Structure formats: C-alpha cells, structure tokens
Amino acid sequence: MKKLFTLLLLFTFTSTIFGAGNEGHNIKFKIKGLRDSVCYIGYYYGKTAYTKQDTAKADAEGNLVFKGKKPLPGGVYLLVIPKAYIEFIVSEQTFSMETDYDEPVLHMKIKGSPENEIFYRYQKFTYEKGSLADSLSKVFKQNKDEKIKKRIEAIDKDVTDFRKKLFVDYPQSLTTKLLKGATDVVIPDAPLLPDGKPDSTFPYRYYKAHYFDNIDLTDERLVRTPFFHSRIEKYFKNLVVQDPDSINHDADEVLEKMKLNKEMFKYTLWHVFNTYESSQLMGMDAVTVHMTRKYYLSGRAWWVDTATLRQMKKRVDIMEPLLLNKQAPPLYSTDTNGKTIPLYNIQAKYTILFFWDSDCWHCQKETPELYEWYVKNKNKGIAVYAHNIERRPQGWKNFIHKNKLYEWINVQDGNLITDHKTLYDIYSTPVLYILDADKKIIAKRVAVDQLDEFFKKYERFTQNRKENKK
C-alpha cells in the first residue's frame, strides 16, 4: 500500500510528458558503419532514461528517420544503437545529424539544429583538450616536469575560457544552462562575529540560500536531463536537516521558487514525496501527510487523477493521527477474563503498545522475544499493552499459556468495536508503538532488537532538552 502512490504518480508523469501538437517532429541520423540495425530514441526525465520512445531501422548506409505527428518536449535525448548510445538535444523539431559509429563526437555534423551545434562544439573541444591533458598527465607523473604542468594548467584555462565564452555568446542554449547550473555558487568570506572570529555557519547558510542561483528555474527543458534530478537530490540529501519540520519547511520554499514552471514544480514535488514516502527513517510519514494535504489534495497537483487523490486522502486520514508526538488513539480492550482495560488507564513512564496475531509467523517469533525483553526492563517504568488483533479468543489464550506471557497486560478486542487497520494502521503484524507517560507517540514500528538503543537515545535526548531549558 505504501508504494502505491509512488507508482501511480510516476505512471501519471511518464504518460503525460508527450503533449498534443500539430507540427510534429522529423529527426534524421546517418551513422557511418551502422547498417541493418533496429535503433530507437529515448529521453531523460529526472534521473531515469526512458527508452524506445520511437523506433527505426538503419538502412545499408546507416540512415535512420524518426518522424511523428507530435512534437517532442525539449531536453536531452538518446539515440540508442547497438552497444552504444549518442546523446542529442531536442529543441528544434526538424534536423539531421551525421557521424561515425566509432567516434561519434569527433565526427558529428549537424544541420538545422543550432542547439546541437553548440552541444557538440563544446563536447568536441573538451574531448580533444581532455585527451591531450590525460596524455600530458601520464608524462608528468613520470618526470614531474614543471613545463608539462604549466601546459596542463593552460589546457584547464582554455576549457574554462571556452565555457565562459559559450555563456556569453549563447546564454539561452540548453548547453549553457546545463553548464551554468552545474557550477556551484562562490561563497564569500564569512563575516566576523563579535568575538572577532569568522562565523562558521555562514558558508553553509549562504550556500543553501543561493543554491539555485545558477539554475534557470524557468526552463522546463532542464527537467528532461539528468542534471536537474541530481541538483534537487543533492539539495535535500546534503543541505536539508533530516527531520520532518525542516524537510517540510525547505520543500515549501523550493516549490515556491518553482511555482511558475509547471514541469519543474511537478518533478520536484514528486521527488520530495517519493523520497520521504519510501524512507525507512522513523517520522518521515509527517512529510507524506504535509505534501499530500498542501499540494495534492489542495488541487495544486493538477496532473493527478481523482481516483488516485481519493486513495491518497484515505491513506493520510489514517496516517495523520498516528504521527510522532500525537496522542495515541484510545483503546478499550478486554483481558483474558473479559475485563475492560483502557489504554489510558495504564500508569507508566513508557507504554509499549504491541499489536500481534498468534497465527502470524513473525509474531510467534517476536512476541516471546519482546516478553523476555520486558521482564528484564519493566523496573524502568515500562509497561506493555499486548494487544492481540484476532477475533477468536482461544488461539490468543493458548499462545499466552504456552509461552507464559503473564506479567504484561494481555488484551483483545473482546467487544468487537475496534477497526485496528484504520485506527492504528495495522496492515501487517507485529506492530510496536512506544508511548510516553501522557500517551503521546514517541516511536513506532520499532523492532525488538532496537528497543535498548531507542530508549538509550531517547533518555539522553529528553535529558539534554531539560538542561537546555534551564
């Protein structure tokens, strides 16, 4: 169920990329040395290369024609040939490219596409300069000649100057925007603090605040390149503090920057949602709830169909009451004698709420393990509300007696009033929640072998928080 949204949303993306249009596309290739081979073109969308968008067979002279009634969205594409591929840019819809199978970059000739002329001019220049620099580096490693070192430095300068001139001469080309976007911002010297020392947090704060300065957030072609995904991924992985509040705040800021470009907004929202919806870190479901309510259910995700939105709403309606620091939903379950034992009547520093099923193989293994752990740790103010979710009492009672689970609180929904799947998101067992003295959820879906480490860290965290308040 958890992966359902990701798959549905991804399908929506890939099925709506190619919009309607009348002008169509007509792209011709001639690859010397290629004959009688089936080839196809693919495209990038984020980090993924989707292949077989269009298929053609090369004739005896290596000619290929890809023609269609719909225009192709701008971006970086792939011509996939046997054992290799050739990248090219789609901006113009009608053009031709001719090259050699063995050295496609060096022998590339282009007609009708200024974008690809710029793209391959840069590739040829850097390929030739890079080959020369590699050769010189091998020689330098052997004799450490300073003249050779200076020649290598001169080559580096040539490439830098070539790139700068490209920026000036062709500011709107996709090649320029890719190269500029991959260039990190220059961080100025940190200001001095009152004690005269440089502010050590300044470089991080400045870099994060200006991270997107070199990226043209109005050009949707960037989404259909590997570049855009890598920049978004780096931002959220390296610059955003990995707690739900920080992620939600920073995601909102980034999406606000991209609201004028539908494709960038759409991809970034999908990436954030997908990343944290599939995260194994505890508490990241708060990001899923936030993104779903603020963007999907509000109508800002215009590309998602009604049926998917209904499923998303149903899911977050279950998840939201169970987020960390929320009050645990009350339970009024009965013990083996039929006596009602309300969850909120349990007086303990911590309450472990454990949902299990005697027919579940994992439960048969983990329930005795949890019980053994509890017996060793109950003197630390820990109670266990062991809630069996079966509707038949005999299997439950037999398991209790067989494993001698007498010291903790054994309960079952004897009154048949609880929908565990909806109330506590129990779609498989066992499931373990940890509640504090006020019955707030402080952890969930923790494995038995993680309990010692969790309580150790949580006790340290609460102690530090008390000391900081003094």
C-alpha positions in Angstrom: 0.0 0.0 0.0 2.8 2.4 0.9 4.4 2.2 -2.6 1.0 2.6 -4.4 1.1 6.4 -4.5 4.6 6.5 -5.9 3.8 4.1 -8.7 0.6 5.8 -9.6 2.2 9.3 -9.6 5.2 8.1 -11.6 2.8 6.5 -14.2 1.0 9.8 -14.4 4.3 11.6 -15.1 5.5 9.3 -17.8 2.2 9.0 -19.6 1.6 12.8 -19.8 5.1 14.0 -20.8 4.3 14.0 -24.6 1.6 16.5 -25.2 -0.5 17.1 -28.2 0.7 19.3 -31.1 0.4 19.8 -34.8 3.9 20.5 -36.0 5.3 17.0 -35.2 9.0 16.0 -35.4 11.3 14.8 -38.1 14.8 13.8 -37.0 17.3 12.1 -39.3 20.5 10.4 -38.5 23.3 8.9 -40.6 25.7 6.7 -38.7 28.6 5.5 -40.9 29.5 1.9 -40.0 25.9 1.1 -38.8 23.7 -0.9 -41.1 20.6 -3.0 -40.9 20.1 -2.4 -37.2 17.0 -1.6 -35.2 17.6 1.6 -33.2 15.5 3.8 -31.0 15.4 7.1 -29.3 14.8 7.6 -25.6 14.6 10.6 -23.3 15.6 11.6 -19.8 13.1 12.5 -17.2 14.8 13.3 -14.0 17.5 10.6 -13.3 15.8 8.0 -15.5 16.3 7.4 -19.1 13.1 6.1 -20.8 14.0 4.2 -24.0 12.0 3.1 -27.0 10.1 6.4 -27.4 10.5 5.9 -31.2 12.0 3.1 -33.3 13.6 3.0 -36.7 15.8 0.6 -38.7 19.0 1.7 -40.2 19.4 1.0 -43.9 22.6 -0.2 -45.6 24.2 3.3 -45.4 23.3 3.9 -41.8 20.3 6.2 -42.4 17.6 6.5 -39.7 14.5 8.6 -39.7 12.3 9.3 -36.6 9.1 11.0 -37.6 5.9 11.7 -35.7 2.8 13.8 -35.6 3.5 15.2 -32.1 6.4 17.5 -31.2 9.0 16.2 -28.7 9.4 18.2 -25.5 12.7 19.9 -25.2 15.5 18.1 -23.3 18.4 15.7 -23.7 17.6 12.6 -25.7 19.4 9.3 -26.6 19.9 7.6 -29.9 20.4 4.0 -28.8 22.4 2.0 -31.3 24.0 -1.5 -30.9 26.4 -1.4 -27.9 26.3 2.3 -27.6 24.2 5.5 -27.5 24.5 9.0 -28.7 23.1 12.0 -26.8 21.5 14.9 -28.5 19.2 17.8 -27.7 15.7 18.3 -28.8 14.8 21.9 -29.1 14.2 22.2 -32.8 11.8 19.6 -34.2 13.3 19.1 -37.6 17.1 18.5 -38.0 19.7 16.0 -39.1 22.9 14.6 -37.6 25.7 12.7 -39.3 28.6 11.0 -37.7 30.8 7.9 -37.5 29.9 4.8 -35.4 33.4 4.6 -33.7 34.0 8.3 -33.0 30.5 9.9 -32.8 31.6 13.1 -31.0 34.6 14.0 -33.2 32.9 13.4 -36.5 29.5 14.9 -35.7 27.9 17.1 -38.4 24.6 18.8 -37.7 22.1 20.6 -39.9 19.0 22.5 -38.8 19.8 22.5 -35.0 21.8 25.3 -33.5 21.2 23.7 -30.1 23.1 20.5 -31.1 25.8 22.5 -32.9 26.6 24.3 -29.6 26.2 21.0 -27.7 28.7 19.1 -29.9 31.1 22.1 -30.3 31.6 22.0 -26.5 31.9 18.2 -26.4 34.5 18.2 -29.3 36.5 20.9 -27.6 36.6 19.3 -24.2 37.1 15.8 -25.7 40.2 17.0 -27.6 41.6 19.1 -24.7 40.8 16.3 -22.2 42.7 13.7 -24.3 45.7 16.0 -24.5 45.6 16.7 -20.8 45.4 13.0 -20.0 48.5 12.3 -22.1 50.4 15.0 -20.5 49.4 13.9 -17.0 50.9 10.5 -17.7 54.2 12.0 -18.7 54.1 14.4 -15.7 53.7 11.5 -13.3 56.9 10.0 -14.6 59.2 13.0 -14.7 57.5 15.9 -12.8 58.5 18.4 -15.5 57.2 21.9 -14.5 56.8 22.8 -18.1 54.4 20.0 -18.6 52.5 21.0 -15.5 52.1 24.5 -16.9 50.8 23.1 -20.2 48.2 21.1 -18.3 47.2 24.3 -16.4 46.9 26.1 -19.7 44.6 23.5 -21.1 42.4 23.8 -18.0 42.3 27.6 -18.6 41.4 27.0 -22.2 38.4 24.9 -21.2 37.3 27.5 -18.6 37.6 30.3 -21.1 35.8 28.3 -23.8 32.9 27.7 -21.3 32.8 31.4 -20.3 32.6 32.5 -23.9 29.8 30.0 -24.5 27.9 31.5 -21.7 28.2 35.0 -23.2 27.6 34.0 -26.9 24.7 31.6 -26.3 23.0 32.5 -23.0 19.7 30.8 -23.8 21.1 27.5 -25.1 20.4 24.3 -23.1 24.1 23.5 -23.1 24.9 26.8 -21.4 22.1 26.3 -18.9 23.4 22.8 -18.1 27.0 24.0 -17.6 26.0 27.1 -15.6 23.6 25.1 -13.4 26.3 22.6 -12.6 28.5 25.4 -11.4 28.4 26.0 -7.6 27.9 29.4 -6.3 31.0 31.2 -5.0 30.8 31.7 -1.2 32.2 35.0 0.0 34.3 35.3 3.2 32.4 34.8 6.3 31.6 37.9 8.4 33.2 38.3 11.8 31.3 37.6 15.0 31.5 40.0 18.0 34.4 37.9 19.3 36.4 38.6 16.1 36.1 35.0 14.8 34.6 34.2 11.4 31.0 32.9 11.5 31.5 29.2 11.0 27.8 28.7 10.0 28.0 31.3 7.3 29.3 29.1 4.4 26.5 26.6 4.9 23.8 29.2 5.2 25.0 31.2 2.2 25.4 28.1 0.0 22.0 26.8 0.9 20.3 30.2 0.3 22.0 30.7 -3.1 22.0 27.0 -4.2 19.6 27.6 -7.1 21.1 30.9 -8.3 22.8 29.4 -11.3 19.8 27.3 -12.4 17.3 28.7 -14.8 14.1 27.8 -13.0 12.0 29.0 -15.9 13.4 26.5 -18.5 11.5 23.2 -18.3 13.9 21.5 -20.6 16.2 21.0 -17.6 13.7 18.6 -16.1 14.3 16.3 -19.1 18.0 16.0 -18.4 20.0 14.0 -15.7 21.2 17.3 -14.3 18.0 18.6 -12.7 17.4 15.5 -10.6 21.0 15.4 -9.3 20.8 19.0 -8.1 17.4 18.5 -6.4 18.6 15.3 -4.8 21.9 16.9 -3.6 19.9 19.8 -2.0 17.6 17.6 0.0 20.3 15.0 0.9 23.1 17.3 1.9 21.6 20.7 2.8 18.3 19.9 4.5 18.2 18.7 8.1 16.6 15.3 8.0 13.7 15.9 10.4 10.1 16.4 9.2 9.7 20.0 10.2 12.9 21.1 8.4 12.1 19.0 5.3 8.6 20.4 5.0 9.8 24.0 5.5 12.6 23.7 2.9 10.4 21.8 0.5 7.8 24.5 0.6 10.5 27.1 -0.1 11.9 25.2 -3.0 8.4 24.6 -4.5 7.6 28.2 -4.1 10.6 29.1 -6.3 9.4 26.7 -9.0 5.7 27.6 -9.0 6.0 29.5 -12.3 7.4 26.4 -14.1 4.9 23.6 -14.2 7.3 20.9 -15.2 9.9 21.8 -12.5 7.2 22.2 -9.9 5.7 18.8 -10.8 9.0 16.9 -10.8 10.3 18.5 -7.6 7.0 17.7 -5.7 7.1 14.2 -7.0 10.7 13.8 -6.0 10.2 15.0 -2.4 7.1 13.0 -2.0 8.7 9.8 -3.4 11.9 10.2 -1.4 10.3 10.6 2.0 7.2 8.4 1.4 9.6 5.5 0.8 12.1 6.5 3.6 12.9 4.0 6.3 13.6 6.8 8.8 11.0 7.0 11.6 8.7 10.0 11.4 9.0 10.7 7.7 5.3 10.0 7.3 4.8 13.5 8.5 6.4 14.7 5.2 4.0 12.5 3.3 1.0 13.9 5.2 2.2 17.5 4.7 2.9 17.1 1.0 -0.4 15.3 0.4 -2.6 17.8 2.1 -0.8 21.0 1.0 -0.2 20.1 -2.7 -2.1 17.1 -3.8 -5.4 17.4 -2.1 -5.5 21.2 -2.4 -5.6 20.9 -6.2 -2.1 22.1 -6.9 -1.1 18.7 -8.4 -3.3 19.2 -11.4 -1.9 16.2 -13.2 -3.1 13.5 -10.6 -6.5 11.9 -11.4 -9.4 11.9 -9.0 -9.2 8.2 -8.2 -5.6 8.5 -7.0 -6.4 11.5 -4.9 -9.2 9.7 -3.2 -6.8 6.9 -2.3 -4.2 9.4 -1.1 -6.8 11.1 1.1 -7.9 7.8 2.6 -4.3 6.9 3.4 -3.3 10.2 5.1 -6.6 10.2 7.1 -5.2 7.1 8.7 -1.6 8.2 9.0 -2.1 11.7 10.4 -3.5 10.8 13.8 -0.5 8.4 14.2 2.3 10.9 13.6 5.0 11.2 16.2 4.0 13.4 19.2 0.3 12.9 18.5 -1.9 11.5 21.3 -2.3 7.7 20.7 -6.0 6.8 19.9 -7.7 5.4 22.9 -8.3 1.7 23.2 -10.9 -0.1 25.4 -9.9 -3.7 25.1 -10.5 -6.6 27.4 -8.2 -9.0 29.2 -8.5 -12.8 29.2 -11.2 -12.6 31.9 -13.3 -10.1 29.9 -12.4 -7.1 32.0 -12.0 -3.8 30.1 -8.5 -2.4 30.4 -8.5 1.1 28.9 -5.1 2.0 27.4 -5.2 5.4 29.1 -5.6 3.8 32.5 -2.0 2.4 32.2 0.2 4.4 34.6 3.8 4.1 33.3 6.7 6.3 32.2 6.5 4.4 28.9 3.9 2.2 27.4 4.8 -0.2 24.6 1.7 -0.8 22.5 2.2 -4.2 20.8 -0.2 -5.5 18.1 0.2 -9.1 17.3 -1.6 -12.2 16.0 -1.0 -15.8 17.2 -1.2 -17.1 13.6 1.5 -14.7 12.3 4.9 -16.4 12.0 6.8 -13.2 12.8 4.6 -12.7 15.8 5.3 -16.2 17.0 9.0 -15.4 17.0 9.0 -11.8 18.2 6.3 -11.9 20.9 8.3 -14.1 23.2 11.4 -12.1 22.4 9.6 -8.9 23.4 8.3 -10.5 26.6 11.7 -11.6 27.6 13.0 -8.0 27.0 10.1 -6.6 29.0 10.8 -8.9 32.0 14.4 -7.6 32.1 13.3 -3.9 31.8 10.0 -3.5 33.5 11.6 -2.0 36.5 12.5 1.1 34.4 8.9 2.3 34.3 7.9 0.4 31.2 4.5 -1.3 30.6 3.4 -3.4 27.7 -0.1 -3.3 26.4 0.0 -6.5 24.3 -3.0 -6.2 22.0 -4.0 -9.3 20.1 -6.0 -8.4 16.9 -7.6 -11.8 16.4 -11.4 -12.1 16.7 -11.2 -15.5 18.3 -10.1 -15.8 21.9 -8.9 -19.4 22.0 -5.8 -19.1 19.8 -4.8 -16.0 21.7 -5.2 -17.6 25.1 -3.5 -20.8 24.1 -0.4 -18.8 22.9 -0.4 -16.8 26.2 -0.4 -20.0 28.3 2.1 -21.8 26.0 4.6 -19.0 26.3 3.7 -18.0 29.8 3.1 -14.4 28.9 1.6 -13.5 32.3 3.5 -10.5 33.6 2.4 -7.9 31.0 -1.1 -6.7 30.0 -2.8 -9.1 27.6 -5.8 -7.7 25.8 -8.0 -8.4 22.9 -10.9 -6.5 21.3 -13.5 -8.6 23.1 -16.3 -6.1 22.4 -15.6 -6.1 18.6 -15.6 -2.3 18.4 -12.1 -1.6 17.0 -11.0 -1.4 13.4 -7.3 -1.8 14.0 -6.4 -1.3 10.4 -8.0 2.2 10.4 -7.3 3.2 14.0 -3.6 2.1 14.2 -2.7 1.4 10.6 -2.3 -2.4 11.2 -2.0 -3.8 7.8 0.5 -6.5 8.9 1.8 -7.8 12.3 3.6 -7.4 14.6 3.5 -3.6 15.0 5.0 -1.8 18.0 4.3 1.7 19.2 6.1 3.4 22.1 4.1 6.0 24.1 5.3 8.4 26.8 3.6 9.0 30.2 1.0 11.2 28.5 0.3 8.5 25.9 1.9 10.6 23.1 3.5 8.5 20.3 7.3 8.8 20.6 8.2 5.9 18.3 6.6 3.3 16.1 7.3 0.2 14.1 10.4 -0.4 16.2 11.9 -3.9 16.2 12.5 -5.7 19.5 16.3 -5.7 19.0 16.2 -1.9 18.6 14.5 -1.1 21.9 17.6 -0.8 24.0 19.2 1.6 21.6 16.0 3.6 21.2 15.4 4.1 25.0 19.1 5.0 25.5 19.0 7.7 22.9 15.5 9.0 23.9 16.5 9.3 27.6 19.7 11.2 26.5 17.6 13.4 24.3 15.0 14.3 27.0 17.8 14.9 29.5 19.5 17.3 27.1 16.2 19.1 26.4 15.6 19.6 30.1 19.1 21.0 30.6 18.8 23.4 27.7 15.6 24.8 29.2 17.3 25.7 32.4 
